[in-house]
Amino acid sequence: MAKILFVVTGADHWTLADGTTHPTGFWAEEAVAPYQAFTGAGHEVVVATPGGVVPTVDRGSLAPDVNGGQEGADKVAAGLEAFEELRRPVALEDVDLDAYDAVFYPGGHGPMEDLAVDPVSGRLLTEALASGKPLGVVCHAPAALLAATGPDGANAFAGYRLTGFTNAEETQAGFAEKAEWLLQDRLVDLGADFQEGEPWAPFVIVDRNLVTGQNPASSAPLAEELLKRIG
C-alpha cells in the first residue's frame, strides 16, 4: 500500500483584478475522482493544507450543470462526504516528503490565491520533482508551480511539458476578463512547454515523473496515470 499526499488549497476566495473576491476553494471532482481511484486501489491518502485549515469546496463544483446532470452531482457530493481525510488535514508546513510515495494537487481557483505564492508548497514541489516520485497536478493547481523557484529565481518546472486550465477555458468560464492573471500565460512565462487540448475534454501530459491534467475531466485519467507509476 502506498501513501499519497493530497496538497489542497486552504483559500475560500480568489481575488480578482478589480480587488473583489470570488468565492471558491477546491474543485470537488478533482479531489473526489482521484481519491476514489487511489483508495479503491488500496492506497492511503493524507490531506495537507497551508496551516492545516479544513479546505473549502467550491460550491459551484457541486452544481448539476458541471457534473453531467443531477445524478452526477449527487455522486460527487456523496464522494465528497465519504472523503473523511478532507476534514482532518495536516499542516503543509509539517509534511515530510520522505513519508509519501506520491504527491497530488487538485485544482479549483483556490490555488490561484494561496498556493501560487506559498514558498512551503513551492519547496515541496521542487523536492517532489527532484525525488522522482509521481507528482500529479490538475486544472488550476499548476498555479502552485509558480512558487517553485530557487534562490537564482529559476523555476524547477522550466522546460517541462505540462498542461493546466487554458486561456480558452477561462474565457468560456467567464473569468478571463476578470482575472488578475491567467494560468496558461504564467506557466508559459516561467519557461514551461505548455500543451493545450480541446476545451473541457480530458487531456493529460506526462513528462518524467510529472503528470498534469488540463481540466476537471482530466482528473480521473490523471489518477490512472499516477496509479501506473505507483505500482
Contacts in CASP RR format, 6 or more apart in sequence:
PFRMAT RR
TARGET T0000
AUTHOR 0000-0000-0000
METHOD contacts of the structure
MODEL  1
MAKILFVVTGADHWTLADGTTHPTGFWAEEAVAPYQAFTGAGHEVVVATP
GGVVPTVDRGSLAPDVNGGQEGADKVAAGLEAFEELRRPVALEDVDLDAY
DAVFYPGGHGPMEDLAVDPVSGRLLTEALASGKPLGVVCHAPAALLAATG
PDGANAFAGYRLTGFTNAEETQAGFAEKAEWLLQDRLVDLGADFQEGEPW
APFVIVDRNLVTGQNPASSAPLAEELLKRIG
1 42 0 8 1.000
1 43 0 8 1.000
1 44 0 8 1.000
2 38 0 8 1.000
2 43 0 8 1.000
2 44 0 8 1.000
2 101 0 8 1.000
2 102 0 8 1.000
2 230 0 8 1.000
2 231 0 8 1.000
3 43 0 8 1.000
3 44 0 8 1.000
3 46 0 8 1.000
3 99 0 8 1.000
3 100 0 8 1.000
3 101 0 8 1.000
4 38 0 8 1.000
4 43 0 8 1.000
4 44 0 8 1.000
4 45 0 8 1.000
4 46 0 8 1.000
4 100 0 8 1.000
4 101 0 8 1.000
4 102 0 8 1.000
4 103 0 8 1.000
4 104 0 8 1.000
4 226 0 8 1.000
4 230 0 8 1.000
5 46 0 8 1.000
5 48 0 8 1.000
5 95 0 8 1.000
5 97 0 8 1.000
5 100 0 8 1.000
5 102 0 8 1.000
5 103 0 8 1.000
5 104 0 8 1.000
6 31 0 8 1.000
6 34 0 8 1.000
6 35 0 8 1.000
6 45 0 8 1.000
6 46 0 8 1.000
6 47 0 8 1.000
6 48 0 8 1.000
6 85 0 8 1.000
6 104 0 8 1.000
6 105 0 8 1.000
6 106 0 8 1.000
7 48 0 8 1.000
7 49 0 8 1.000
7 92 0 8 1.000
7 103 0 8 1.000
7 104 0 8 1.000
7 105 0 8 1.000
7 115 0 8 1.000
7 121 0 8 1.000
7 124 0 8 1.000
7 144 0 8 1.000
8 26 0 8 1.000
8 31 0 8 1.000
8 47 0 8 1.000
8 48 0 8 1.000
8 49 0 8 1.000
8 55 0 8 1.000
8 86 0 8 1.000
8 89 0 8 1.000
8 105 0 8 1.000
8 106 0 8 1.000
9 25 0 8 1.000
9 26 0 8 1.000
9 49 0 8 1.000
9 50 0 8 1.000
9 55 0 8 1.000
9 107 0 8 1.000
9 108 0 8 1.000
9 110 0 8 1.000
9 111 0 8 1.000
9 113 0 8 1.000
9 114 0 8 1.000
9 115 0 8 1.000
9 141 0 8 1.000
10 25 0 8 1.000
10 26 0 8 1.000
10 49 0 8 1.000
10 50 0 8 1.000
10 51 0 8 1.000
10 52 0 8 1.000
10 53 0 8 1.000
10 55 0 8 1.000
10 56 0 8 1.000
10 110 0 8 1.000
10 114 0 8 1.000
11 24 0 8 1.000
11 25 0 8 1.000
11 56 0 8 1.000
11 110 0 8 1.000
11 111 0 8 1.000
11 113 0 8 1.000
11 114 0 8 1.000
12 23 0 8 1.000
12 24 0 8 1.000
12 25 0 8 1.000
12 56 0 8 1.000
12 110 0 8 1.000
13 21 0 8 1.000
13 22 0 8 1.000
13 23 0 8 1.000
13 24 0 8 1.000
13 25 0 8 1.000
13 110 0 8 1.000
13 113 0 8 1.000
14 21 0 8 1.000
14 22 0 8 1.000
14 24 0 8 1.000
14 25 0 8 1.000
14 109 0 8 1.000
14 110 0 8 1.000
14 112 0 8 1.000
14 113 0 8 1.000
15 21 0 8 1.000
15 113 0 8 1.000
15 180 0 8 1.000
16 22 0 8 1.000
16 175 0 8 1.000
16 178 0 8 1.000
16 179 0 8 1.000
16 180 0 8 1.000
17 178 0 8 1.000
17 179 0 8 1.000
17 180 0 8 1.000
18 178 0 8 1.000
22 109 0 8 1.000
22 175 0 8 1.000
22 178 0 8 1.000
23 58 0 8 1.000
23 59 0 8 1.000
24 56 0 8 1.000
24 58 0 8 1.000
24 108 0 8 1.000
24 109 0 8 1.000
24 110 0 8 1.000
24 113 0 8 1.000
25 55 0 8 1.000
25 56 0 8 1.000
25 57 0 8 1.000
25 58 0 8 1.000
25 108 0 8 1.000
25 109 0 8 1.000
25 110 0 8 1.000
26 55 0 8 1.000
26 56 0 8 1.000
26 57 0 8 1.000
26 58 0 8 1.000
26 61 0 8 1.000
26 106 0 8 1.000
26 107 0 8 1.000
26 108 0 8 1.000
26 110 0 8 1.000
27 57 0 8 1.000
27 58 0 8 1.000
27 61 0 8 1.000
27 106 0 8 1.000
27 107 0 8 1.000
27 108 0 8 1.000
27 139 0 8 1.000
27 140 0 8 1.000
27 216 0 8 1.000
28 57 0 8 1.000
28 58 0 8 1.000
28 61 0 8 1.000
28 62 0 8 1.000
28 76 0 8 1.000
28 77 0 8 1.000
28 80 0 8 1.000
29 61 0 8 1.000
29 66 0 8 1.000
29 67 0 8 1.000
29 76 0 8 1.000
29 216 0 8 1.000
29 219 0 8 1.000
30 61 0 8 1.000
30 106 0 8 1.000
30 107 0 8 1.000
30 108 0 8 1.000
30 138 0 8 1.000
30 139 0 8 1.000
30 141 0 8 1.000
30 216 0 8 1.000
30 219 0 8 1.000
31 57 0 8 1.000
31 80 0 8 1.000
31 83 0 8 1.000
31 86 0 8 1.000
31 106 0 8 1.000
31 107 0 8 1.000
32 76 0 8 1.000
32 79 0 8 1.000
32 80 0 8 1.000
32 83 0 8 1.000
33 219 0 8 1.000
33 220 0 8 1.000
33 223 0 8 1.000
34 104 0 8 1.000
34 106 0 8 1.000
34 138 0 8 1.000
34 219 0 8 1.000
34 220 0 8 1.000
34 222 0 8 1.000
34 223 0 8 1.000
34 226 0 8 1.000
35 45 0 8 1.000
35 79 0 8 1.000
35 83 0 8 1.000
35 85 0 8 1.000
36 79 0 8 1.000
37 220 0 8 1.000
37 223 0 8 1.000
37 224 0 8 1.000
37 227 0 8 1.000
38 45 0 8 1.000
38 104 0 8 1.000
38 223 0 8 1.000
38 226 0 8 1.000
38 227 0 8 1.000
39 45 0 8 1.000
41 227 0 8 1.000
41 230 0 8 1.000
43 101 0 8 1.000
43 230 0 8 1.000
45 85 0 8 1.000
46 85 0 8 1.000
46 90 0 8 1.000
46 100 0 8 1.000
47 55 0 8 1.000
47 85 0 8 1.000
47 86 0 8 1.000
47 88 0 8 1.000
47 89 0 8 1.000
47 90 0 8 1.000
48 89 0 8 1.000
48 90 0 8 1.000
48 91 0 8 1.000
48 92 0 8 1.000
48 94 0 8 1.000
48 95 0 8 1.000
49 55 0 8 1.000
49 89 0 8 1.000
49 91 0 8 1.000
49 92 0 8 1.000
50 91 0 8 1.000
50 92 0 8 1.000
50 93 0 8 1.000
50 114 0 8 1.000
50 115 0 8 1.000
50 118 0 8 1.000
50 120 0 8 1.000
50 121 0 8 1.000
51 91 0 8 1.000
51 92 0 8 1.000
51 93 0 8 1.000
52 89 0 8 1.000
52 90 0 8 1.000
52 91 0 8 1.000
52 92 0 8 1.000
53 89 0 8 1.000
54 86 0 8 1.000
54 87 0 8 1.000
54 88 0 8 1.000
54 89 0 8 1.000
55 86 0 8 1.000
55 89 0 8 1.000
57 80 0 8 1.000
58 108 0 8 1.000
58 109 0 8 1.000
58 110 0 8 1.000
60 66 0 8 1.000
61 67 0 8 1.000
61 76 0 8 1.000
61 108 0 8 1.000
61 216 0 8 1.000
62 73 0 8 1.000
62 76 0 8 1.000
62 77 0 8 1.000
62 80 0 8 1.000
63 73 0 8 1.000
64 70 0 8 1.000
64 72 0 8 1.000
64 73 0 8 1.000
66 216 0 8 1.000
67 73 0 8 1.000
67 75 0 8 1.000
67 76 0 8 1.000
80 86 0 8 1.000
92 118 0 8 1.000
92 120 0 8 1.000
92 121 0 8 1.000
92 124 0 8 1.000
93 120 0 8 1.000
95 124 0 8 1.000
97 103 0 8 1.000
97 124 0 8 1.000
97 127 0 8 1.000
97 128 0 8 1.000
97 131 0 8 1.000
97 133 0 8 1.000
100 133 0 8 1.000
101 133 0 8 1.000
101 134 0 8 1.000
101 230 0 8 1.000
102 133 0 8 1.000
102 134 0 8 1.000
102 135 0 8 1.000
102 136 0 8 1.000
102 226 0 8 1.000
102 229 0 8 1.000
102 230 0 8 1.000
103 124 0 8 1.000
103 125 0 8 1.000
103 128 0 8 1.000
103 133 0 8 1.000
103 134 0 8 1.000
103 135 0 8 1.000
103 136 0 8 1.000
104 135 0 8 1.000
104 136 0 8 1.000
104 137 0 8 1.000
104 138 0 8 1.000
104 223 0 8 1.000
104 226 0 8 1.000
105 111 0 8 1.000
105 115 0 8 1.000
105 136 0 8 1.000
105 137 0 8 1.000
105 138 0 8 1.000
105 141 0 8 1.000
105 142 0 8 1.000
105 144 0 8 1.000
106 138 0 8 1.000
106 139 0 8 1.000
106 141 0 8 1.000
106 219 0 8 1.000
107 138 0 8 1.000
107 139 0 8 1.000
107 140 0 8 1.000
107 141 0 8 1.000
108 139 0 8 1.000
108 140 0 8 1.000
108 141 0 8 1.000
109 140 0 8 1.000
109 175 0 8 1.000
110 140 0 8 1.000
111 140 0 8 1.000
111 141 0 8 1.000
111 143 0 8 1.000
111 144 0 8 1.000
112 140 0 8 1.000
112 143 0 8 1.000
112 179 0 8 1.000
112 183 0 8 1.000
115 121 0 8 1.000
115 141 0 8 1.000
115 143 0 8 1.000
115 144 0 8 1.000
115 147 0 8 1.000
116 143 0 8 1.000
116 144 0 8 1.000
116 146 0 8 1.000
116 147 0 8 1.000
117 146 0 8 1.000
117 147 0 8 1.000
118 144 0 8 1.000
118 147 0 8 1.000
119 147 0 8 1.000
121 144 0 8 1.000
121 147 0 8 1.000
122 144 0 8 1.000
122 145 0 8 1.000
122 147 0 8 1.000
122 148 0 8 1.000
122 149 0 8 1.000
123 148 0 8 1.000
125 135 0 8 1.000
125 144 0 8 1.000
125 145 0 8 1.000
125 147 0 8 1.000
125 148 0 8 1.000
125 156 0 8 1.000
125 157 0 8 1.000
126 148 0 8 1.000
126 150 0 8 1.000
126 156 0 8 1.000
128 135 0 8 1.000
128 209 0 8 1.000
129 135 0 8 1.000
129 148 0 8 1.000
129 156 0 8 1.000
129 157 0 8 1.000
129 209 0 8 1.000
129 210 0 8 1.000
130 156 0 8 1.000
131 209 0 8 1.000
132 208 0 8 1.000
132 209 0 8 1.000
133 209 0 8 1.000
134 209 0 8 1.000
134 211 0 8 1.000
134 226 0 8 1.000
134 229 0 8 1.000
134 230 0 8 1.000
135 209 0 8 1.000
135 210 0 8 1.000
135 211 0 8 1.000
136 210 0 8 1.000
136 211 0 8 1.000
136 212 0 8 1.000
136 213 0 8 1.000
136 222 0 8 1.000
136 226 0 8 1.000
137 144 0 8 1.000
137 145 0 8 1.000
137 162 0 8 1.000
137 164 0 8 1.000
137 210 0 8 1.000
137 211 0 8 1.000
137 212 0 8 1.000
137 213 0 8 1.000
138 164 0 8 1.000
138 212 0 8 1.000
138 213 0 8 1.000
138 214 0 8 1.000
138 215 0 8 1.000
138 216 0 8 1.000
138 218 0 8 1.000
138 219 0 8 1.000
138 222 0 8 1.000
139 164 0 8 1.000
139 165 0 8 1.000
139 213 0 8 1.000
139 214 0 8 1.000
139 215 0 8 1.000
139 216 0 8 1.000
139 218 0 8 1.000
139 219 0 8 1.000
140 164 0 8 1.000
140 165 0 8 1.000
140 183 0 8 1.000
142 162 0 8 1.000
142 163 0 8 1.000
142 164 0 8 1.000
142 165 0 8 1.000
142 183 0 8 1.000
142 187 0 8 1.000
142 212 0 8 1.000
143 183 0 8 1.000
143 186 0 8 1.000
145 155 0 8 1.000
145 156 0 8 1.000
145 157 0 8 1.000
145 162 0 8 1.000
145 187 0 8 1.000
145 190 0 8 1.000
145 192 0 8 1.000
146 155 0 8 1.000
146 186 0 8 1.000
146 187 0 8 1.000
146 190 0 8 1.000
148 155 0 8 1.000
148 156 0 8 1.000
148 157 0 8 1.000
149 155 0 8 1.000
149 156 0 8 1.000
150 156 0 8 1.000
155 190 0 8 1.000
155 191 0 8 1.000
155 192 0 8 1.000
157 187 0 8 1.000
157 190 0 8 1.000
157 191 0 8 1.000
157 192 0 8 1.000
157 210 0 8 1.000
158 190 0 8 1.000
158 191 0 8 1.000
158 192 0 8 1.000
159 191 0 8 1.000
159 192 0 8 1.000
159 193 0 8 1.000
160 192 0 8 1.000
160 193 0 8 1.000
160 207 0 8 1.000
160 208 0 8 1.000
160 210 0 8 1.000
161 192 0 8 1.000
161 193 0 8 1.000
161 195 0 8 1.000
161 205 0 8 1.000
161 207 0 8 1.000
162 187 0 8 1.000
162 192 0 8 1.000
162 193 0 8 1.000
162 194 0 8 1.000
162 195 0 8 1.000
162 205 0 8 1.000
162 207 0 8 1.000
162 210 0 8 1.000
162 212 0 8 1.000
163 194 0 8 1.000
163 195 0 8 1.000
163 196 0 8 1.000
163 197 0 8 1.000
163 203 0 8 1.000
163 204 0 8 1.000
163 205 0 8 1.000
163 212 0 8 1.000
163 213 0 8 1.000
163 214 0 8 1.000
163 218 0 8 1.000
164 183 0 8 1.000
164 184 0 8 1.000
164 187 0 8 1.000
164 194 0 8 1.000
164 212 0 8 1.000
164 213 0 8 1.000
164 214 0 8 1.000
164 215 0 8 1.000
165 183 0 8 1.000
165 184 0 8 1.000
165 214 0 8 1.000
165 215 0 8 1.000
166 183 0 8 1.000
166 184 0 8 1.000
166 196 0 8 1.000
166 197 0 8 1.000
166 199 0 8 1.000
166 214 0 8 1.000
166 215 0 8 1.000
167 176 0 8 1.000
167 182 0 8 1.000
167 184 0 8 1.000
167 185 0 8 1.000
168 196 0 8 1.000
168 199 0 8 1.000
169 199 0 8 1.000
169 200 0 8 1.000
169 214 0 8 1.000
169 215 0 8 1.000
170 176 0 8 1.000
170 179 0 8 1.000
170 182 0 8 1.000
170 183 0 8 1.000
170 184 0 8 1.000
171 177 0 8 1.000
172 199 0 8 1.000
172 200 0 8 1.000
176 182 0 8 1.000
184 194 0 8 1.000
184 196 0 8 1.000
187 194 0 8 1.000
188 194 0 8 1.000
195 203 0 8 1.000
195 205 0 8 1.000
196 203 0 8 1.000
196 214 0 8 1.000
197 203 0 8 1.000
197 214 0 8 1.000
199 215 0 8 1.000
200 215 0 8 1.000
200 217 0 8 1.000
201 214 0 8 1.000
201 215 0 8 1.000
201 217 0 8 1.000
202 214 0 8 1.000
202 215 0 8 1.000
202 217 0 8 1.000
202 218 0 8 1.000
202 220 0 8 1.000
202 221 0 8 1.000
203 213 0 8 1.000
203 214 0 8 1.000
203 215 0 8 1.000
203 218 0 8 1.000
204 211 0 8 1.000
204 212 0 8 1.000
204 213 0 8 1.000
204 214 0 8 1.000
204 218 0 8 1.000
204 221 0 8 1.000
204 222 0 8 1.000
204 225 0 8 1.000
205 211 0 8 1.000
205 212 0 8 1.000
205 213 0 8 1.000
206 225 0 8 1.000
209 229 0 8 1.000
211 222 0 8 1.000
211 225 0 8 1.000
211 226 0 8 1.000
211 229 0 8 1.000
212 222 0 8 1.000
213 219 0 8 1.000
213 221 0 8 1.000
213 222 0 8 1.000
END
